[in-house]
Amino acid sequence: MEERKEEPKAEFSEVDEFLKEEEEAIETQEKKVEEELEKEEAKIEELEEKKQDIEEKKKAVEEKLKKEKQKAEELKKEEEYLEKAEKKTGELKEDIEKKRFEIKDSVEKIKKMFKPGKKEEAGPKKPFFKSLYEDNYKKLLIIPFLMLLLAVAQISYQYSTEGDFVHRGVHLKGGITLTIPEKTYDIVELEKILNTELGGDISVRRTSQTKGLLIEASDVGEEELITKVKEVIGDFDVDTEASIGRIGSSLGTSFFREISKAVIIAFVLMGIVVFVTFRVPSPSLAVILAALSDIIVTLAIFNLTGMKLGKGGIAAFLMLIGYSVDTDILLSTKVLKRKFGSVMSRVYSAMRTGLMMNTTTMAAIIVAMVLTTSDLIRQVMIILLIGLFVDIINTWIQNVGILRLYVERKQRRS
């Protein structure tokens, strides 16, 4: 019995020891868990602090952005205010200038009408040409329109008699160019003989580049031309002393057609730019009419000179469009855009600038004509010189007259 009692006691003591060990292990684990929890709580607290710092920084940034936005809005309002102030200042300056010119004109008129110590008498008479230009501008319009009418008649007559509106050179018509050594022979007589006996379109001129005779012929055979020239002026070696150029008629005609299209396109584009610039039909049409008149009248005068149009001549007509439009737009801008001063004072202001431009350009052209040795450049200069003389009439008589009629009609309506 005693042995049986001792056995359970031993078993209980082992169980107690096991339970104690388990409890100690559990306590150890609990301590570790508590320590880990404390560490996690510390980390959480640290993250909370960081979160608060971030939120505070975020608020500071938001406040700063809000202030910057307010400043930007204030600056925008100040800029709008300054723009309005500048616009108003500009309008006031224009009004002041306008009134100043009106007062100046009035004072000048009063000074002309009254003189101290004398009875009231009429102002001094204008110079004859100034009076003619200012008071008879409607009658003066007859001059440019008559020029245009005569030019159209000349071009029409030439087209009906010769089948072309301009004398075309070999490069635009097709044919043969024959360059031979200088011969002591009258070129006018040679040209007359060749045209009479060969029946083609032949021109003869001396060329300073090769120091010889240049014969340009259309509708004539090469061998026939060379044979006849040898008969008239004497024998020469075709291979060593002469040079021959050949241009097909279809190539020359095609080239002339394409260049004519280019001139028309340039003119159309110029018209579009003028309409976009002024956006008023009458002044825009006046500019286009002046440019068109320059081209037509210059072409008619060129035909009367008997010269034949070459490649350089086409370039000259393109340049002439630019020169013409330049002075016409200068005039229209000063008369229509400027608000102070009388119409004629604005015209004279534009005329001083425009005539100075024309004069300097014509002087340069004359110098180029004297110094150049190239027939192509000489033809370009001749066409430009004719065109600039014509442009002076069309701009300062025709365009001025049309603009004055437009401004007077506008003033009557207002």
Residue pairs with C-beta under 8 A, 6 or more apart in sequence:
94 339
94 340
97 340
98 339
98 340
98 341
100 340
101 340
101 341
101 345
102 340
105 341
105 342
105 345
109 123
112 123
112 124
113 120
113 121
113 122
113 123
114 120
115 121
125 131
126 134
132 140
133 140
134 344
137 397
137 400
137 401
137 404
138 401
138 405
140 397
140 401
141 397
141 398
141 401
141 402
143 393
143 397
144 293
144 393
144 394
144 397
144 398
145 398
147 293
147 297
147 390
147 393
148 293
148 296
148 297
150 300
151 293
151 296
151 297
151 299
151 300
151 301
152 296
152 300
154 300
154 303
154 304
155 165
155 166
155 296
155 299
155 300
155 303
158 164
158 165
158 166
158 303
159 165
165 299
166 299
166 302
166 303
166 309
167 303
167 306
167 307
167 308
167 309
168 252
168 256
168 308
168 309
169 216
169 308
169 309
169 310
169 313
170 176
170 177
170 216
170 217
170 218
170 245
170 247
170 252
170 308
171 247
171 252
171 255
171 310
171 311
172 252
172 253
172 255
172 256
172 259
172 309
172 310
172 311
172 314
173 201
173 218
173 249
173 252
173 253
173 256
174 218
174 247
174 248
174 249
174 250
174 251
174 252
174 253
175 200
175 201
175 216
175 217
175 218
175 219
175 220
175 247
175 249
175 252
176 216
176 217
176 218
176 220
176 222
176 225
176 244
176 245
176 246
176 247
177 214
177 215
177 216
177 217
177 244
177 245
177 246
177 247
178 214
178 215
178 216
178 217
178 225
178 226
178 229
178 242
178 243
178 244
178 245
179 207
179 210
179 212
179 213
179 214
179 215
179 242
179 243
179 244
180 212
180 213
180 215
180 229
180 233
180 236
180 241
180 242
181 212
181 213
181 236
181 241
181 242
182 206
182 211
182 212
182 213
183 213
183 233
183 234
185 213
185 232
185 233
187 204
187 205
187 206
187 213
188 204
190 204
190 213
190 229
190 232
190 233
191 202
191 203
191 204
193 228
193 232
194 200
194 202
194 204
194 215
194 217
194 225
194 228
194 229
194 232
195 201
195 202
197 228
198 217
198 220
198 224
198 225
198 228
199 219
199 220
200 217
200 218
200 219
200 220
201 217
201 218
201 219
201 220
202 215
202 216
202 217
202 218
202 220
202 225
203 215
203 216
203 217
203 308
204 213
204 214
204 215
204 216
205 213
205 214
205 375
206 212
206 213
206 214
207 213
207 214
207 375
208 373
208 375
209 373
209 374
209 375
210 243
214 375
215 225
215 229
216 308
217 225
218 249
222 244
222 246
226 238
226 242
230 236
236 242
238 244
255 311
259 311
259 314
260 314
262 314
262 318
263 314
263 317
263 318
263 321
266 318
266 321
267 291
267 292
267 295
267 321
270 288
270 291
270 321
270 325
271 284
271 288
274 284
274 287
274 288
274 325
274 329
275 284
277 284
277 329
278 284
278 287
278 332
278 336
280 336
282 402
282 406
283 332
283 336
283 402
283 403
283 406
286 328
286 332
286 398
286 399
286 402
286 403
286 406
287 325
287 328
287 329
287 332
287 399
289 398
289 399
289 402
290 324
290 328
290 391
290 394
290 395
290 398
290 399
291 321
291 324
291 325
291 328
293 390
293 394
293 398
294 320
294 321
294 324
294 387
294 390
294 391
294 394
295 317
295 320
295 321
295 324
295 387
297 390
297 394
298 317
298 320
298 383
298 386
298 387
298 390
299 317
301 386
301 390
302 309
302 313
302 382
302 383
302 386
305 382
307 379
307 382
309 379
310 376
310 379
311 376
312 376
312 377
312 379
312 380
313 379
313 380
313 383
315 380
316 379
316 380
316 381
316 383
316 384
316 387
317 383
317 387
319 380
319 384
320 383
320 384
320 387
320 388
320 391
323 361
323 384
323 387
323 388
323 391
324 387
324 391
324 394
324 395
326 357
327 354
327 357
327 358
327 391
327 395
328 395
328 399
330 350
330 353
330 354
331 347
331 350
331 351
331 354
331 395
331 396
331 399
331 400
331 403
332 399
332 403
333 350
334 346
334 347
334 349
334 350
335 343
335 346
335 347
335 350
335 403
335 407
336 403
336 407
338 346
341 349
343 403
343 404
343 407
347 400
347 403
347 404
351 396
354 395
354 396
355 392
355 396
358 388
358 391
358 392
361 384
361 388
362 385
362 388
362 389
365 381
365 384
365 385
365 388
366 381
366 385
368 377
368 381
369 378
369 381
369 382
369 385
372 378
372 381
